[in-house]
Structure formats: C-alpha cells, structure tokens
Amino acid sequence: MGPSAGCTDRRSPVAGREVYLKNETQRQRFESPLAKLFLLQRGEGTALFWSAGYFFFLLFGYFLIRPVRDALGISRGAENLPWPMTATMIVMFCVSPLFSGLVSRMPRRRFIPLTHHIVSASLILFYIALRWKVSDWTGWAFYVWVSVLNLFLVSVFWAFMNDCHGSDRARRLFGMIGVGGTLGAFLGSLANRKLVGGFWLAGLGEVKLDPYTMLPLCVLSWEFAIVWMKMAGRHAVAPERMSETPARSGGAFQGMLILVRSPYLMLIAAYVFIYALTSTFLYLQQGRLIEQSAPDTASRTAAFADISTWTQGVTLLVQLLVTGHLIRFLGVGLTLALLPAVTIGGFVLLGMHPTPDALVVFQVVRGAVHYAVDRPTRETLYSSLSVDAKYKTKSFIDTFIYRGGDFSGTWLPKGLAWAGVSLTAVAVGAGVVWCLIAAGVGIMQSRRGAEAKPD
C-alpha cells in the first residue's frame, strides 16, 4: 500500500539530512568571509562583541587621562622624572600584596567591579585636588597612582579574558579583542587631543577644556566597562567559573611563589622585564623632547596625545590586517620576537640619527607592534595556567616585575653616562637577549600544549 495523502510531505531521514547539509553549507558560505577575517566559529560573535567592548571602554578611559599623567610627570622638569617613577615602584610593592589578598577572598564577578569602583572614586578625589590646587605635589601623586592602577586593570582584564575564552578561543580571538581596546585607545587619545588642544564650536569659536576634565570622563568610561565585563562573563566558555574564588593558600605572596617555581613563568617575567626596561629608555627621551617643545601642562598634554593617537592609529591598521593570523603562521616564539627585533632596529637607528623625528617614528612603530602583536600574543601564554597563576602570578609579573624593569630603565642611563658606556649598545644587547627569551618561551609553550597541566 502506498503512502497516504496526508503523509506525502513528510521527508525521509536521508532527505532531511540532505536539506540540513545544504542549509549548513549555504550558511557557512555566507559566513566564510567574516569567519576568515575574524577567525570566528559558530556562536562566538556575541562573546567577541562583549569582550572587545569591555576592552574598548577600559582603554578609552585610560587614554583620556594618560596624556594628563605624562604632562604632570614632567611638571617639575623631565630631569626629575625618575623620582615619581621610583615612587611608582614603591607604591606597587605595597599595593601588589593587598591586591593579591583581595583576589584570594572574592570571586572574579565581584572583585573586578569593586576594583573599578575604588579606582573611579580615587580619580574623582584627584580631580578635586588638581582642580583646586590642593598641593604642589598632587601632580606627581596623580602620576604615580595612574601608573599603578593602569597595570592592575589591564592585567585583570586579560586574566578575565583567559577565563572567559580558554586556550583555543584565546589564540583566535585575542587579536580581535585587542582591536576593541586599540579603537578605544585611539579614540580616547583623539578625544583628549581635541578637547584639550581646542575645537571649534558654532557660536563660541575655539573651545578648550581644562586637562583635568578628562578625569571624570574617564570615570564614566570605566563604569561602562563594568557593564560590558558582566556581559562578557555571561558568554564565557564556562560562565560558572566567574563565581569561583582563587585558592587562599600562600596568602598575598602566592603569586611570587608560583613564579619562582616555574621556569616557564620565569621566562615570561624576564620577557616583561626587558620590555619595560627598553620602554623606559624611550620614555625618558620622549619626556625631554616634549618638555623642550611645549611650555605648559595643556600643550604638553596635547603633544603626548598626538603621539598616542598616531601610535594607536597604526596599531589599529596592523591588528585589522595581520594580527589574528600571525600566531598561526609564525608560531608564538617568532611572533614574540618581532618586538625585540623592532627595538634593536630602532635603537640602531637612533644611534645613527639621534633626531626628534627618528625618536617619534621609533616610538610609534614600536608601540604599534606592542599593542597589535606582542601584547595579545603574550596574553595567550597564560591560557593553560591555574586560576592562581592567572590572577596572582600574572598580576605580580604585570605590575611588580614590570615596574622593576621600569625602575632599572629609569636610573640605568645615569649610571651608564657616568661610566661612559653607550646607552644604544646596552639597549641593543638587551634586545638580543630579549629575542632569545622569546624563542625559549615559544618552545616551552609549544611543549605544554593546549591541554598542559596548570602550574
């Protein structure tokens, strides 16, 4: 007996499978250009959106106030800049154990917003103190505090991203998440330049805002970042992990203990130390240049914002064109070696042509390679580690070890000048060692693999 009339539209399992495969193929064809560009897999677009948005608002706020920080740092003379940088190291040493203790007692979904709220409150207090000139030392105090909090906030962000996305997603998505941050940094720098440097408003002519107005604007941006952070946590690979609390064992110094017991983490720490060391060499030269060319805080803020805008603009182009594919084609070791190679070439260029233009070009190119290539790649190194290592050891490396390199780069040029040793030669030598460390990290990371046991 043939099929009844009422059953003539019912498909066989084979026919249904063919229709499904046809629709799936059409969907993949439709999505393939976007998937190839952003390295996305099915269902990851929403997670990428909230993660990149979190980074956007975080860096938008920071780059609103960073030029203000840099301008206040040389307010007492660029030759005195090593002193607030040294104070930053001391404050970092005091704050790092407190931060580690906070991490040990609260789940991520609670301590990250709490950290943002505390920082926002401190910026409001600094705004009042700077606006009404409470003390001649307020400018340096602001420089120190912003230098400390920036490292903590960015370190926590990347640790949170590792929790959200895991090893596989981290390798594919961190480049595009970095694009969100770069866009925020670019627009934050540009906004500072326009608001402080001056813009035309119909009926009012040229309008300039006080540089200190950037502080409450930064607070608004960082409060928006909290909203995006919470949404990113909801779309994590394992959302329930956001409620976990890292182990309390070892107290505030657990991160340091994990570090000294792990050759892998020690290499990462050495990598970060040399990055900070060479960055400070450049930063001090940049401060002297801007002090000579700009007479007051507002003009210096605008000058720092100009350099930052160019750096982030180039970074954005590099991220959109190549970042997401570099690790896949070069591997972690060679990708990490790009920044040391640029640093070596830049210092050789400065040694041959010590001009302001060469310094600015070097600073922009090096900054772009760091933000677009180096930082996202380096953050993937933590993806297979334990929660303690991600939040305690990573924070220790990104803050205390980083400021240790900063501190060394602050005072080493004075000692080299006294001894008659070329700073260029030392910087190039450090760059060579840096390249070797990058290769070592790449080898160890490949051995660990995606399923390596946590430290």
C-alpha positions as CSV (number, residue, x, y, z in Angstrom):
1,M,0.0,0.0,0.0
2,G,1.3,3.4,-1.0
3,P,1.6,6.3,1.5
4,S,-1.5,8.2,2.4
5,A,-2.2,11.6,1.0
6,G,-1.6,13.2,4.4
7,C,1.9,11.8,4.6
8,T,3.1,12.9,1.1
9,D,5.0,16.0,2.5
10,R,6.9,14.0,5.2
11,R,10.6,13.8,4.4
12,S,12.7,10.6,4.9
13,P,15.7,10.8,7.3
14,V,18.0,10.8,4.3
15,A,16.2,13.6,2.6
16,G,16.1,15.6,5.8
17,R,19.8,15.2,6.3
18,E,20.4,16.4,2.7
19,V,18.4,19.5,3.3
20,Y,20.2,20.2,6.6
21,L,23.6,19.8,4.9
22,K,22.5,22.1,2.1
23,N,21.4,24.8,4.5
24,E,24.5,24.4,6.6
25,T,26.7,24.7,3.5
26,Q,24.9,27.9,2.5
27,R,25.2,29.3,6.0
28,Q,28.9,28.6,6.0
29,R,29.4,30.1,2.6
30,F,27.6,33.2,3.7
31,E,29.7,33.5,6.9
32,S,33.0,32.4,5.4
33,P,34.4,35.9,4.6
34,L,33.6,37.1,8.1
35,A,34.8,33.9,9.7
36,K,38.1,34.0,7.9
37,L,38.7,37.7,8.7
38,F,37.9,37.4,12.4
39,L,38.7,33.7,12.9
40,L,35.3,33.1,14.4
41,Q,33.5,29.9,14.9
42,R,29.8,29.4,15.3
43,G,28.3,31.2,18.3
44,E,31.4,33.2,19.2
45,G,30.4,36.6,17.7
46,T,28.4,37.7,20.8
47,A,31.3,36.7,23.2
48,L,33.7,38.7,21.0
49,F,31.4,41.7,20.9
50,W,31.2,42.0,24.7
51,S,34.8,41.2,25.3
52,A,36.0,43.8,22.8
53,G,33.6,46.3,24.2
54,Y,34.9,45.8,27.7
55,F,38.4,46.5,26.5
56,F,37.2,49.5,24.4
57,F,35.8,51.3,27.4
58,L,38.7,50.3,29.6
59,L,41.3,51.8,27.3
60,F,39.2,54.7,26.1
61,G,39.1,55.9,29.7
62,Y,42.8,55.3,30.3
63,F,43.9,57.1,27.2
64,L,41.8,60.1,28.1
65,I,43.9,60.6,31.3
66,R,47.3,59.1,30.2
67,P,48.4,62.3,28.4
68,V,47.5,64.3,31.6
69,R,49.5,61.9,33.7
70,D,52.5,62.2,31.4
71,A,52.3,66.0,31.3
72,L,52.1,66.1,35.1
73,G,55.1,63.7,35.3
74,I,57.4,66.3,33.8
75,S,55.8,69.3,35.6
76,R,58.9,69.6,37.8
77,G,61.3,69.0,35.0
78,A,62.0,66.0,32.8
79,E,65.3,65.5,34.6
80,N,63.3,64.8,37.8
81,L,61.0,62.2,36.1
82,P,63.0,59.2,37.7
83,W,61.7,60.2,41.1
84,P,57.9,59.7,40.5
85,M,58.8,56.6,38.6
86,T,60.7,55.3,41.6
87,A,57.8,56.2,43.8
88,T,55.6,54.2,41.5
89,M,57.8,51.2,42.1
90,I,57.5,51.6,45.9
91,V,53.7,52.0,45.8
92,M,53.4,49.0,43.5
93,F,55.3,46.9,46.1
94,C,52.8,48.0,48.8
95,V,49.7,47.6,46.7
96,S,50.5,44.3,45.0
97,P,50.1,42.1,48.2
98,L,46.9,43.9,49.0
99,F,45.5,43.2,45.5
100,S,46.6,39.6,45.7
101,G,44.8,39.3,49.1
102,L,41.6,40.7,47.6
103,V,41.8,38.2,44.7
104,S,42.1,35.4,47.2
105,R,38.9,36.3,49.0
106,M,36.4,37.2,46.3
107,P,35.1,35.7,43.1
108,R,36.0,37.4,39.8
109,R,32.5,38.6,39.2
110,R,32.7,40.6,42.4
111,F,36.3,41.8,42.8
112,I,36.6,43.2,39.3
113,P,33.7,45.6,39.6
114,L,34.8,46.5,43.1
115,T,38.3,47.4,41.8
116,H,36.8,49.6,39.1
117,H,34.6,51.4,41.7
118,I,37.5,52.1,44.0
119,V,39.7,53.4,41.2
120,S,36.8,55.6,39.9
121,A,36.4,57.1,43.4
122,S,40.1,57.9,43.6
123,L,40.0,59.7,40.3
124,I,37.2,61.9,41.5
125,L,39.3,62.8,44.5
126,F,42.3,63.6,42.3
127,Y,40.1,65.8,40.1
128,I,39.1,67.9,43.1
129,A,42.7,68.1,44.3
130,L,44.1,69.0,40.9
131,R,41.3,71.4,40.0
132,W,41.6,73.4,43.2
133,K,45.4,73.0,43.5
134,V,45.4,71.4,47.0
135,S,49.1,70.7,46.9
136,D,52.2,71.2,44.7
137,W,52.8,67.5,44.9
138,T,49.4,66.4,43.7
139,G,50.6,66.2,40.1
140,W,53.3,63.7,40.9
141,A,50.9,61.8,43.2
142,F,48.5,61.5,40.3
143,Y,51.3,60.3,38.0
144,V,52.2,57.6,40.5
145,W,48.6,56.4,41.1
146,V,47.6,56.2,37.4
147,S,50.8,54.3,36.6
148,V,49.9,51.8,39.3
149,L,46.2,51.3,38.6
150,N,46.7,51.0,34.8
151,L,48.8,47.9,35.2
152,F,46.4,46.3,37.6
153,L,43.3,47.0,35.5
154,V,44.8,45.8,32.2
155,S,46.3,42.7,33.9
156,V,42.9,41.8,35.4
157,F,41.3,42.3,32.1
158,W,43.5,39.8,30.3
159,A,43.3,37.3,33.1
160,F,39.5,37.6,32.9
161,M,39.6,37.1,29.1
162,N,41.6,33.9,29.6
163,D,38.9,32.6,32.0
164,C,36.2,33.6,29.5
165,H,37.6,32.0,26.4
166,G,40.1,29.2,27.2
167,S,43.1,28.2,25.2
168,D,41.6,27.7,21.7
169,R,39.5,30.8,21.7
170,A,42.3,32.8,23.2
171,R,44.6,32.1,20.2
172,R,41.9,33.0,17.7
173,L,40.1,35.9,19.4
174,F,42.6,37.8,21.4
175,G,43.8,39.7,18.3
176,M,40.3,40.9,17.6
177,I,39.6,41.7,21.3
178,G,42.7,43.7,21.1
179,V,41.2,45.7,18.2
180,G,38.4,46.8,20.5
181,G,41.0,48.1,23.0
182,T,43.0,49.8,20.3
183,L,40.0,51.5,18.9
184,G,39.2,52.8,22.5
185,A,42.8,53.9,22.9
186,F,42.8,55.7,19.6
187,L,39.5,57.5,20.2
188,G,40.5,58.3,23.8
189,S,43.8,59.9,22.6
190,L,42.0,61.7,19.8
191,A,39.3,62.9,22.2
192,N,41.9,64.2,24.6
193,R,43.7,66.0,21.8
194,K,40.6,67.7,20.5
195,L,39.1,68.6,23.9
196,V,42.3,69.8,25.5
197,G,44.1,71.1,22.3
198,G,41.0,73.0,21.2
199,F,38.0,72.5,18.9
200,W,35.6,74.8,17.1
201,L,32.0,75.2,18.2
202,A,29.5,77.2,16.3
203,G,28.8,80.5,18.0
204,L,31.6,80.1,20.5
205,G,34.7,79.8,18.4
206,E,37.6,77.7,19.6
207,V,36.8,75.9,22.9
208,K,39.5,74.3,25.1
209,L,38.7,72.2,28.2
210,D,40.9,72.0,31.3
211,P,43.1,68.9,31.1
212,Y,41.7,67.8,34.5
213,T,38.2,67.5,33.0
214,M,39.4,64.2,31.4
215,L,39.3,62.5,34.9
216,P,35.5,62.5,35.4
217,L,35.1,61.5,31.7
218,C,37.4,58.5,32.4
219,V,35.3,57.5,35.4
220,L,32.2,57.4,33.1
221,S,34.0,55.2,30.6
222,W,35.3,52.8,33.3
223,E,31.8,52.4,34.7
224,F,30.5,51.5,31.3
225,A,33.3,48.9,31.1
226,I,31.8,47.1,34.1
227,V,28.6,46.5,32.2
228,W,30.4,45.0,29.3
229,M,32.6,42.9,31.6
230,K,29.5,41.3,33.2
231,M,28.0,40.5,29.8
232,A,31.3,39.0,28.6
233,G,31.2,36.7,31.7
234,R,27.8,35.5,30.8
235,H,29.0,34.4,27.3
236,A,32.1,32.7,28.6
237,V,33.1,29.1,27.7
238,A,32.2,28.2,31.3
239,P,30.2,31.0,32.9
240,E,30.0,29.3,36.3
241,R,33.8,29.8,36.7
242,M,33.2,33.5,37.1
243,S,31.9,32.8,40.5
244,E,34.9,30.8,41.6
245,T,37.3,32.2,44.2
246,P,41.1,31.5,43.7
247,A,42.7,29.4,46.4
248,R,43.8,31.3,49.6
249,S,46.9,29.1,50.1
250,G,50.1,31.1,50.3
251,G,48.4,34.4,51.2
252,A,49.3,37.5,49.4
253,F,52.7,36.2,48.2
254,Q,51.3,33.1,46.5
255,G,51.8,34.6,43.0
256,M,55.5,35.2,43.7
257,L,55.9,31.6,45.0
258,I,54.3,30.1,41.9
259,L,56.6,32.3,39.8
260,V,59.9,31.2,41.3
261,R,58.8,27.5,41.0
262,S,58.0,27.7,37.3
263,P,60.8,28.1,34.6
264,Y,58.0,28.9,32.1
265,L,56.7,31.8,34.2
266,M,60.3,33.0,34.9
267,L,60.9,33.3,31.2
268,I,57.7,35.3,30.8
269,A,58.8,37.5,33.7
270,A,62.2,38.1,32.1
271,Y,60.5,39.0,28.8
272,V,58.3,41.6,30.5
273,F,61.2,43.0,32.5
274,I,63.3,43.7,29.3
275,Y,60.2,45.2,27.6
276,A,59.7,47.6,30.5
277,L,63.5,48.4,30.6
278,T,63.7,49.4,27.0
279,S,60.4,51.2,27.0
280,T,61.6,53.4,29.8
281,F,64.8,54.3,27.9
282,L,62.5,55.7,25.1
283,Y,60.0,57.3,27.5
284,L,62.7,59.4,29.2
285,Q,63.9,60.7,25.9
286,Q,60.4,61.5,24.8
287,G,59.8,63.4,28.0
288,R,62.8,65.6,27.5
289,L,61.8,66.3,23.9
290,I,58.2,67.4,24.8
291,E,59.5,69.5,27.8
292,Q,61.7,71.4,25.4
293,S,58.9,72.0,22.8
294,A,55.8,72.6,24.9
295,P,55.7,75.3,27.6
296,D,52.7,74.3,29.8
297,T,50.6,71.4,31.0
298,A,47.9,71.8,28.4
299,S,50.3,71.9,25.5
300,R,52.3,69.0,26.8
301,T,49.1,67.0,27.3
302,A,48.2,67.7,23.7
303,A,51.7,66.7,22.5
304,F,51.5,63.4,24.4
305,A,48.0,62.8,23.0
306,D,49.3,63.4,19.4
307,I,52.0,60.6,19.8
308,S,49.5,58.3,21.3
309,T,46.9,59.0,18.6
310,W,49.4,58.1,15.8
311,T,50.5,55.0,17.7
312,Q,47.0,53.7,18.2
313,G,46.0,54.5,14.6
314,V,48.9,52.4,13.2
315,T,48.1,49.7,15.8
316,L,44.6,49.5,14.6
317,L,45.7,49.0,10.9
318,V,48.1,46.3,11.9
319,Q,45.5,44.5,14.0
320,L,42.9,44.5,11.3
321,L,45.2,43.3,8.6
322,V,47.6,40.8,10.2
323,T,47.4,40.2,13.9
324,G,44.8,37.4,14.0
325,H,46.9,35.3,11.6
326,L,50.4,35.9,12.8
327,I,50.5,33.2,15.6
328,R,49.1,30.6,13.2
329,F,51.8,31.2,10.6
330,L,54.8,32.2,12.7
331,G,54.2,30.4,16.0
332,V,54.3,32.0,19.4
333,G,58.2,32.3,19.6
334,L,58.7,34.1,16.3
335,T,55.7,36.3,16.9
336,L,57.0,37.4,20.3
337,A,60.4,38.0,18.8
338,L,59.0,40.7,16.5
339,L,59.0,43.4,19.2
340,P,62.6,42.7,20.3
341,A,63.7,42.9,16.6
342,V,61.9,46.2,16.1
343,T,63.5,47.5,19.3
344,I,67.0,46.5,18.2
345,G,66.5,48.2,14.8
346,G,65.0,51.3,16.4
347,F,67.9,51.9,18.8
348,V,70.4,51.3,16.0
349,L,68.5,54.0,14.0
350,L,68.6,56.4,17.0
351,G,72.3,55.7,17.4
352,M,73.0,56.7,13.8
353,H,70.4,59.5,13.6
354,P,69.6,60.9,17.1
355,T,66.9,63.3,15.9
356,P,63.4,64.1,17.3
357,D,61.7,62.8,14.1
358,A,63.6,59.4,14.4
359,L,62.5,59.1,18.0
360,V,58.9,59.7,17.3
361,V,58.8,57.3,14.4
362,F,60.5,54.6,16.5
363,Q,58.1,55.2,19.4
364,V,55.0,55.0,17.1
365,V,56.2,51.8,15.3
366,R,57.3,50.1,18.5
367,G,54.1,51.0,20.2
368,A,52.0,49.7,17.3
369,V,53.9,46.3,17.3
370,H,53.5,46.0,21.1
371,Y,49.8,46.7,21.2
372,A,48.8,44.9,17.9
373,V,51.1,41.9,18.0
374,D,53.1,41.5,21.2
375,R,50.5,42.0,23.9
376,P,47.8,39.7,22.5
377,T,50.3,37.0,21.9
378,R,51.9,37.3,25.3
379,E,48.4,37.0,27.0
380,T,47.8,33.7,25.3
381,L,50.7,32.3,27.3
382,Y,48.6,32.2,30.4
383,S,45.6,30.5,29.0
384,S,46.5,27.0,30.2
385,L,47.5,28.1,33.7
386,S,45.6,27.7,37.0
387,V,43.4,30.4,38.4
388,D,46.0,31.3,41.0
389,A,48.7,31.7,38.3
390,K,46.4,33.8,36.1
391,Y,45.3,36.3,38.8
392,K,48.1,36.2,41.3
393,T,51.3,35.4,39.4
394,K,50.2,37.2,36.2
395,S,49.3,40.3,38.3
396,F,52.7,40.1,40.0
397,I,54.5,39.9,36.7
398,D,52.4,42.7,35.1
399,T,52.9,45.0,38.0
400,F,55.9,44.4,40.2
401,I,58.2,42.8,37.6
402,Y,57.1,45.4,35.0
403,R,57.8,48.3,37.4
404,G,61.1,46.6,38.3
405,G,62.2,46.9,34.6
406,D,60.8,50.5,34.7
407,F,62.8,51.3,37.7
408,S,66.0,49.9,36.2
409,G,65.4,51.8,33.0
410,T,64.9,55.0,35.0
411,W,68.3,55.0,36.7
412,L,70.5,52.9,34.5
413,P,71.0,55.7,31.9
414,K,72.5,57.9,34.6
415,G,75.0,55.2,35.6
416,L,75.9,54.4,32.0
417,A,76.5,58.1,31.4
418,W,78.8,58.3,34.4
419,A,80.7,55.2,33.3
420,G,80.9,56.4,29.7
421,V,79.0,53.4,28.3
422,S,76.7,53.8,25.3
423,L,73.0,53.5,26.1
424,T,72.4,52.4,22.5
425,A,74.9,49.4,22.9
426,V,73.1,48.4,26.2
427,A,69.7,48.6,24.6
428,V,70.7,46.6,21.5
429,G,72.4,44.0,23.8
430,A,69.2,43.8,25.9
431,G,67.2,43.3,22.6
432,V,69.3,40.4,21.6
433,V,68.8,38.7,25.0
434,W,65.1,39.5,24.6
435,C,64.9,37.7,21.3
436,L,66.5,34.6,22.8
437,I,64.0,34.7,25.7
438,A,61.1,35.0,23.2
439,A,62.4,31.8,21.4
440,G,62.6,30.0,24.7
441,V,59.1,31.0,25.7
442,G,57.8,29.8,22.3
443,I,59.5,26.4,22.7
444,M,58.2,25.9,26.2
445,Q,54.7,27.0,25.3
446,S,54.5,24.5,22.4
447,R,55.6,21.7,24.7
448,R,53.0,22.5,27.2
449,G,50.3,22.4,24.5
450,A,46.7,23.3,24.8
451,E,46.0,20.7,27.5
452,A,49.1,21.3,29.6
453,K,48.7,20.9,33.4
454,P,48.5,24.2,35.3
455,D,51.5,25.4,37.2
